[in-house]
Amino acid sequence: MPRVTGLAHITFSVRDRDASIDFYRSVLGFKAVKTRDGKQWLHTECRHPSGVVLGFIQHRDHFKAVFDHRHAGVDHVAFHVGTLGDLEIWEERLTDLDIDHSPIVHSEQGSTLTFADPDGIQLELFSPADPDSGED
């Protein structure tokens, strides 16, 4: 089988490209690196310091509905954070930014903090369980 060496990017179809870019920049630290607007769409690619690349495309004929994870497509996107302490700092940050979010949920796999972007796309911040910590 030919090799896949990583994930190049994920592109979200959004209602308002500029609002999405502002959200991902101000909340998560993404930076716009390339914009290509066409006759039927507006597209910007953003990069995070971790190397993650997200694209945001606004189709000019978009029907303006909010994302619904129950339809075929992406259910959610999870970003890795280093430790439970980092996740707790993120929880404070989201609260300070007045962004609705879940409480931190703990499981055998790790801990997760869930919130949504302006289009309702579910985002998660995830910290894997430390096998030595006894975290449940």
C-alpha positions in Angstrom: 0.0 0.0 0.0 1.3 3.5 -0.8 2.2 5.6 2.3 0.2 8.4 3.8 2.6 10.6 5.8 0.1 12.8 7.6 -2.9 15.0 7.4 -2.4 17.9 5.0 -5.5 20.0 5.9 -9.2 20.0 6.7 -11.5 22.5 5.0 -14.8 23.5 6.6 -17.7 24.9 4.6 -18.8 27.9 6.6 -21.6 30.5 6.6 -19.2 33.5 7.1 -15.5 32.9 6.3 -14.3 36.1 8.0 -16.2 35.3 11.3 -14.8 31.8 11.3 -11.2 33.1 10.7 -11.7 35.5 13.6 -13.0 32.8 15.9 -10.2 30.3 15.2 -7.6 33.1 15.4 -8.8 34.7 18.6 -9.8 31.5 20.4 -7.3 28.8 19.2 -4.4 30.8 17.8 -4.7 30.0 14.1 -3.2 32.5 11.6 -4.4 33.2 8.0 -1.7 32.2 5.6 -3.4 32.1 2.2 -6.6 33.5 0.7 -8.0 32.5 -2.7 -11.4 34.0 -3.5 -13.2 32.9 -6.6 -16.4 33.9 -8.4 -18.5 31.4 -6.4 -16.6 31.1 -3.1 -14.3 32.7 -0.6 -11.5 30.5 0.8 -8.8 31.1 3.4 -6.2 28.7 4.7 -5.1 29.1 8.3 -2.2 27.5 10.1 -1.8 26.8 13.8 1.7 27.0 15.5 1.4 23.2 16.1 1.3 22.7 12.3 -2.5 22.0 11.9 -3.9 23.5 8.8 -7.6 24.4 8.5 -9.3 25.9 5.4 -12.5 27.9 5.5 -14.7 28.1 2.4 -17.8 30.2 2.1 -19.8 29.3 -0.9 -21.6 32.4 -2.2 -24.8 30.3 -2.6 -24.5 28.7 0.8 -27.9 28.0 2.4 -26.8 29.5 5.7 -27.9 26.6 7.9 -26.0 25.7 11.1 -23.9 22.5 11.0 -25.6 19.4 12.2 -23.4 16.5 13.3 -26.2 14.0 12.7 -25.9 14.4 8.9 -23.2 12.5 7.0 -19.9 14.3 7.3 -17.7 15.5 10.1 -19.0 14.8 13.6 -16.3 16.8 15.5 -12.7 17.8 15.4 -10.5 17.2 18.5 -7.3 19.2 19.2 -4.7 17.6 21.4 -3.5 19.5 24.5 -0.6 18.3 26.6 -1.9 17.7 30.1 -5.0 17.9 32.3 -3.6 21.1 33.7 -3.5 22.6 30.2 -7.1 21.5 29.6 -8.1 23.3 32.8 -6.4 26.5 31.6 -8.3 26.1 28.3 -11.5 25.8 30.3 -10.8 29.1 32.0 -9.9 30.7 28.7 -13.2 29.7 27.1 -15.1 30.9 30.1 -13.2 34.3 29.9 -14.0 34.6 26.2 -17.7 33.8 27.0 -17.7 30.7 24.8 -20.3 28.1 25.8 -18.5 24.8 26.7 -19.0 21.6 28.5 -17.3 20.9 31.8 -14.2 18.7 31.5 -15.3 15.1 31.0 -12.9 12.4 32.2 -12.7 8.9 30.8 -10.2 6.0 30.6 -8.8 7.5 27.4 -8.4 11.0 28.8 -10.2 14.2 29.4 -12.2 16.3 27.0 -13.5 19.8 26.8 -16.2 20.4 24.2 -17.4 23.7 22.5 -18.6 24.8 19.1 -17.4 27.3 16.4 -19.7 29.9 14.9 -21.2 27.4 12.5 -22.0 24.9 15.2 -19.1 22.5 14.3 -18.2 20.7 17.5 -14.7 21.2 18.6 -12.9 19.3 21.4 -9.7 19.9 23.4 -8.4 16.5 24.4 -5.7 15.5 26.9 -4.8 11.8 27.0 -4.9 10.0 30.3 -1.6 9.6 32.0 -1.3 5.9 32.9 0.5 6.8 36.1 -2.0 9.4 37.3 -4.9 7.1 38.0 -7.2 9.6 36.1 -10.5 8.0 35.3 
